[in-house]
């Protein structure tokens, strides 16, 4: 049984050594490319892991800084200035005052 494909004749009597030679030839041609691809993928994986570790460390440091900078609510409750400011906000919105009076108090509250 024979067939032709672009001037190549392939017969039914292909031996095992011919097959092994063909495989070896393909391996010699393709192995540098396959090895380079594997090497580049490994390098990319290592770089990605290193970058991810750095980002995790940075996030950890930011989280610790936020926890340390958390305001002390016990001292904020005793703050009289905050209470006065809140009173001014409510007074400036009171409907008994005229519009001009509300505007004046609001501007005063904002510091103008």
C-alpha positions, 0 to 999 in steps of 0.5 A: 500500500503506497500513497504520495504526498508532495513527492514523498513516498510512504510505504507500508514497510516503515521500520522501528529504527526509522520511526526512532530516527524521525522522533530523534530528528523532531526532538533535536529540532523542537527541544530547544524551543520547548525547553526555552518555553518551559524556562520562561514560564518558570521564570515568570512563575518565580517573578509572580510569586515574588511580586505577590509576596511583596504585595502581601507584606505591603498590605500587612504593613498598611493594615498594621498602620491602620490598626495603630492609627485607629482613633480613641473613641473614649476620649472623643466622647468626652470632647466638648468641642465636638458636642458644641459643633453638633449643637450648631449644626442642629441649630442652623437647621431649625425651622424657627429661624429665618432663612437669612439666620440659617444661612448666617449660622451655616456660614459661621459653622463652616468658618466663613 
